[in-house]
Amino acid sequence: MAQDGTVARGSCGFGEIGMTSAIAPLALAVSTGALLALPLTPAIRELVAKRDAGPLVTRKDDGRIDNFADSLRAHSEPFEAELAQCAQMEVDQIVEHAAEKVYLCGRGGTWQGPQRPDMLVLGAASVSLPAGFHCFRDFYARGSVFCGQSNIFRALLSDADIHLSAQSQVLRWTHAEGKLTASEGCTFFGRASAGEAMVLSDNCRFERIHAPVIYSSEQASKLDIRTESAPFSKLAQAGIGRKRVHGRAHLGREEQHLGDLVSLKSLHLDEGAAVFGSVKANGPIELAARSEIDGALVSTKTIHISGGCFVKGPLIAEREIVISSGAQIGLPGTPSTVSAPHIRIAPGAVLHGTVWARVEGRVGG
């Protein structure tokens, strides 16, 4: 029997069965691990050999407030020749291109087209619009636009100036290469910008506005404004560092602080006080008349800027910013940013740069 080949082969069979039973769980574990690791392969590869060191792209535009204006100009290029011909003949004409109707206004002066055009409007010259005019599509004029009372636009663009009469509204965006003037009770939904200056009136409402200089009233444009920082401000901030206050921070009348200032609670500056640096408070910030911040001003709650105050850098609050008459934000050539959910600007203030009210911004009480 020991020499029987059948018995020998039977012994080898038991060995193969034992080996197979040992390999099967190992193979299952390896295959399961490979499947679990497969989704992580790109991350592991990037961790070992970093090739993407740049930030993730979160937006496709560069953040410029007049990007919409550039887009509308590009969209209007196919109609250039026909618009020039209408201007030469001083006539208006409706044309159609790629299933889109366009109203070409070759005549300047008083508007003679439809009261409520439901098509893109391109104007070759300055135009004066009647009261109650509604444009349900984009409106683009090469000259100035003088709006009548209670005009409504989807979008409004001018290569010169825009004058909005009382109670007018822009639903998406507006841009004037020159000066943008808004009379009492106008409303800007979305973005509003100007290449030279913007003048707002009482009870105007806005979301995001931008201009080299923004006046909250016509009278504000006649005020004397500061054109540069204090002569020693940069020297005062150099190498001084910051001061941290574990409680309420307070600067007395005409008192000066050199360097940055951080308060774990509220901050109050008396009349004429100054901080030559940036300020942050974990509470309300109040600047009395003629006080000055030569840097940024940040609060986790509210900021109140009294008359005659000057703030050079950005203003950021998590609740509300109130700017009184006679206050100045930013400098000519050194734009700033004012950002908060709610922003109230009294008539007579001057701001340089961007004002972004994430919920509502308004001029007046």
C-alpha atoms as one frame of an Amber mdcrd trajectory, in Angstrom:
protein
   0.000   0.000   0.000   2.882   2.351   0.704   3.966   1.929  -2.859   0.483
   2.645  -4.209   0.550   5.838  -6.295  -3.089   6.505  -5.499  -2.383   6.915
  -1.804   0.584   9.248  -2.513  -1.529  11.417  -4.760  -4.188  11.572  -2.077
  -1.682  12.971   0.418  -0.674  15.743  -1.975  -4.333  16.690  -2.448  -4.800
  17.372   1.280  -1.764  19.720   1.210  -3.122  21.717  -1.718  -6.495  22.128
   0.021  -4.821  23.475   3.150  -2.734  25.960   1.150  -5.767  27.193  -0.820
  -7.792  27.750   2.355  -4.951  29.904   3.754  -4.478  32.029   0.591  -8.188
  32.769   0.027  -8.692  35.123   3.044  -5.397  36.878   2.238  -6.448  37.447
  -1.381  -9.829  38.759  -0.240  -8.170  41.206   2.168  -5.736  42.439  -0.502
  -8.428  42.948  -3.115 -10.717  44.723  -0.625  -7.878  47.016   0.461  -7.088
  47.848  -3.159 -10.703  48.781  -3.828 -10.802  51.005  -0.731  -7.515  52.705
  -1.626  -8.401  53.342  -5.262 -10.414  56.564  -4.614  -7.545  57.865  -2.458
  -4.871  57.282  -5.081  -4.875  60.861  -6.505  -4.619  62.357  -3.017  -1.807
  59.986  -2.005   0.031  60.716  -5.246  -0.297  64.472  -4.687   0.879  64.090
  -1.077   4.019  62.234  -2.167   4.826  64.441  -5.189   3.124  67.850  -4.928
   2.329  69.233  -8.360  -0.716  71.423  -7.636   0.521  74.036  -5.177  -1.828
  76.785  -6.330  -5.184  77.684  -4.760  -8.417  76.165  -5.978 -10.337  78.222
  -8.515 -13.514  79.493  -6.880 -14.565  82.045  -9.530 -13.929  82.571 -13.229
 -13.772  86.391 -13.251 -11.100  88.627 -11.722 -13.483  90.398  -9.349 -13.609
  93.682 -11.302 -16.934  95.399 -10.755 -17.208  96.562 -14.381 -16.835  93.079
 -15.925 -20.506  93.171 -16.941 -19.856  96.381 -18.870 -16.988  94.791 -20.788
 -19.194  91.797 -21.589 -22.000  93.986 -22.971 -19.551  95.932 -25.144 -18.253
  92.680 -26.602 -21.822  91.492 -27.197 -22.606  94.723 -29.089 -19.672  94.521
 -31.520 -21.597  92.735 -34.335 -23.922  95.775 -34.592 -21.181  98.420 -34.864
 -21.473  99.028 -38.592 -25.264  99.272 -38.580 -25.246 101.578 -35.544 -22.733
 103.874 -37.241 -24.934 103.982 -40.328 -28.000 104.866 -38.255 -26.039 107.649
 -36.553 -24.937 109.038 -39.903 -28.509 109.052 -41.202 -29.918 110.130 -37.794
 -32.561 107.415 -37.775 -33.643 104.583 -35.475 -33.863 101.026 -36.699 -34.727
  97.556 -35.413 -32.382  94.838 -36.654 -32.182  91.121 -35.968 -28.999  89.130
 -35.578 -28.733  85.479 -34.461 -32.417  85.467 -33.442 -31.870  88.564 -31.278
 -33.700  91.838 -31.872 -31.800  95.062 -31.293 -33.072  98.632 -31.277 -30.446
 100.899 -32.839 -30.894 104.531 -31.807 -29.008 106.759 -34.209 -30.698 109.969
 -33.089 -29.476 111.877 -30.068 -31.539 114.174 -27.874 -35.084 113.331 -26.831
 -35.955 109.633 -26.998 -38.384 108.857 -29.802 -38.488 105.097 -29.546 -40.874
 102.778 -27.687 -41.738 103.526 -24.073 -41.035  99.944 -22.988 -38.555  98.251
 -25.344 -38.265  94.498 -24.873 -34.963  94.204 -26.748 -31.338  95.261 -26.480
 -31.007  99.017 -27.005 -27.834 100.539 -28.483 -27.548 104.326 -28.666 -24.983
 106.181 -30.754 -25.230 109.504 -28.878 -26.496 111.139 -25.703 -30.187 110.617
 -25.059 -32.886 112.001 -22.742 -35.515 109.487 -21.667 -39.109 110.239 -20.678
 -40.670 109.628 -17.273 -41.874 106.072 -16.740 -39.482 104.582 -19.312 -38.913
 100.839 -18.793 -36.252  98.791 -20.603 -36.627  95.077 -20.033 -33.298  94.269
 -21.705 -29.836  95.860 -21.589 -29.473  99.557 -22.502 -26.107 100.800 -23.837
 -25.438 104.371 -24.971 -22.189 105.763 -26.367 -23.092 109.172 -24.969 -24.642
 110.310 -21.712 -28.006 109.008 -20.496 -30.438 111.457 -18.861 -33.223 109.435
 -17.280 -36.742 110.572 -16.538 -38.487 110.031 -13.236 -39.284 106.433 -12.227
 -37.262 104.851 -15.035 -36.538 101.125 -14.719 -33.647  99.295 -16.388 -32.534
  95.701 -16.439 -28.950  96.873 -17.038 -27.653 100.323 -17.978 -24.287 101.239
 -19.499 -22.935 104.577 -20.716 -19.565 105.497 -22.169 -20.070 108.969 -20.677
 -22.327 110.040 -17.759 -25.557 108.660 -16.288 -28.125 110.884 -14.548 -30.901
 108.943 -12.816 -33.973 110.952 -11.872 -35.950 110.356  -8.686 -37.349 106.892
  -7.924 -35.483 105.186 -10.774 -34.301 101.581 -10.478 -31.603  99.394 -12.022
 -32.411  95.729 -11.530 -29.069  94.054 -12.330 -26.122  96.389 -12.858 -25.123
  99.818 -14.131 -21.848 101.450 -15.111 -20.893 104.941 -16.292 -17.435 105.583
 -17.679 -17.749 109.141 -16.418 -19.976 110.274 -13.554 -23.001 108.452 -12.153
 -25.570 110.647 -10.407 -28.618 109.239  -8.637 -31.446 111.468  -7.439 -33.617
 110.897  -4.386 -35.105 107.459  -3.885 -33.144 105.593  -6.574 -32.421 101.894
  -6.070 -29.489  99.829  -7.335 -29.939  96.067  -7.221 -26.667  94.237  -7.833
 -23.686  96.321  -8.919 -23.325 100.019  -9.690 -20.033 101.629 -10.679 -18.502
 104.711 -12.256 -15.132 105.420 -13.826 -14.812 108.920 -12.354 -17.258 109.620
  -9.536 -20.622 108.642  -8.065 -23.088 110.999  -6.398 -25.961 109.541  -4.369
 -28.930 111.356  -2.856 -31.125 110.873   0.177 -33.009 107.575   0.416 -30.948
 105.889  -2.309 -30.549 102.154  -1.762 -27.724  99.962  -3.022 -26.004  96.614
  -2.689 -22.512  96.960  -4.164 -21.180 100.259  -5.487 -17.724 101.292  -6.652
 -16.042 104.471  -7.891 -12.771 106.348  -7.333 -14.830 108.707  -5.191 -18.401
 108.314  -3.866 -20.332 111.297  -2.508 -23.453 110.693  -0.440 -24.866 114.063
  -1.564 -24.175 116.778  -4.104 -22.959 119.032  -1.272 -20.359 116.439  -0.275
 -18.582 116.922  -3.599 -17.732 120.479  -2.480 -16.093 119.468   0.799 -12.360
 119.767   1.389 -11.015 116.223   1.575  -7.767 114.809   2.826  -5.420 113.713
   0.056  -2.729 111.887   2.058  -2.043 110.204   5.390  -0.463 111.985   8.340
   3.204 112.791   7.563   4.555 110.493  10.305   2.022 107.663  10.065   4.302
 105.198   8.268   7.168 106.040  10.605   4.889 105.569  13.607   3.800 102.109
  12.468   7.283 100.863  11.563   8.406  98.189  13.989   6.012  99.149  16.774
   3.837  96.046  16.636   0.448  95.886  18.311  -1.240  96.351  21.652  -3.798
  93.860  22.997  -6.408  95.098  25.464  -8.143  92.417  27.587 -11.367  94.332
  27.956 -12.885  97.573  26.697 -10.419  99.830  24.888 -10.681 103.606  25.170
  -8.651 106.536  23.860  -9.257 109.944  25.437  -9.657 113.287  23.723  -6.765
 114.012  21.306  -4.952 110.880  22.539  -2.784 109.020  20.000  -1.830 105.355
  19.767   1.126 104.293  17.598   0.771 100.832  16.062  -2.066  98.323  15.775
  -4.711  98.019  18.492  -6.748  94.914  19.376  -9.596  94.956  21.899 -11.230
  91.816  23.231 -14.378  93.842  23.841 -15.591  97.231  22.598 -13.557 100.246
  21.467 -14.324 103.947  21.892 -12.288 106.878  20.586 -13.054 110.286  22.040
 -13.053 113.443  19.948  -9.821 113.980  18.029  -8.231 110.672  19.097  -6.091
 108.800  16.564  -4.705 105.316  15.970  -1.786 105.158  13.542  -2.298 101.517
  12.670  -5.121  99.038  12.206  -7.847  98.367  14.777  -9.874  95.249  15.588
 -12.475  94.835  18.316 -14.570  91.898  19.475 -17.476  94.267  20.053 -18.912
  97.624  18.943 -16.565 100.365  17.725 -17.450 104.044  18.042 -15.386 106.933
  16.720 -16.269 110.356  18.090 -15.987 113.513  15.985 -12.665 114.160  14.226
 -11.082 110.888  15.332  -8.785 109.072  12.935  -7.756 105.533  12.016  -4.741
 105.318   9.728  -5.334 101.677   8.828  -8.087  99.054   8.768 -11.079  99.045
  11.127 -12.713  95.682  11.918 -15.507  94.800  14.338 -17.380  91.607  15.119
 -20.483  93.729  15.755 -21.082  97.361  14.692 -19.031 100.405  13.670 -20.214
 103.993  14.088 -18.202 106.752  12.361 -19.003 110.288  13.535 -18.704 113.503
  11.574 -15.247 114.720  10.625 -13.667 111.275  11.114 -11.102 109.772   8.764
 -10.451 106.067   8.169  -7.803 105.169   5.625  -8.135 101.409   5.359 -10.989
  98.922   4.944 -14.045  98.983   7.229 -15.500  95.561   8.006 -18.298  94.770
  10.449 -20.320  91.622  10.962 -23.561  93.517  11.673 -23.779  97.186  10.673
 -21.704 100.226   9.700 -23.010 103.769  10.187 -21.115 106.658   8.564 -22.051
 110.214   9.546 -21.977 113.420   7.521 -18.507 114.876   7.037 -16.680 111.543
   7.416 -14.067 110.425   4.885 -13.160 106.841   4.037 -10.039 106.145   1.980
  -7.878 108.567   0.015  -7.765 109.710  -3.611  -5.713 107.079  -5.410  -5.882
 104.782  -2.375  -9.312 103.120  -2.543 -10.766 101.358   0.464 -13.573  98.861
   1.066 -16.604  99.193   3.333 -18.344  95.871   3.959 -21.171  94.812   6.280
 -24.653  93.276   6.028 -26.221  96.683   6.715 -24.614 100.026   5.799 -26.089
 103.479   6.441 -24.403 106.589   5.062 -25.573 110.061   6.011 -25.706 112.760
   3.302 -22.417 114.633   3.197 -19.907 111.752   3.482 -17.046 110.964   1.088
 -15.817 107.444   0.327 -13.163 106.111  -2.031 -13.436 102.612  -3.485 -16.068
  99.940  -2.863 -19.087  99.874  -0.562 -20.601  96.406  -0.262 -23.820  95.991
   1.709 -24.519  92.262   1.753 -28.140  92.790   2.864 -28.980  96.479   2.374
 -27.182  99.778   1.972 -28.869 103.174   2.023 -28.211 106.882   2.167 -30.014
 108.775   4.917 -31.825 107.602   8.043
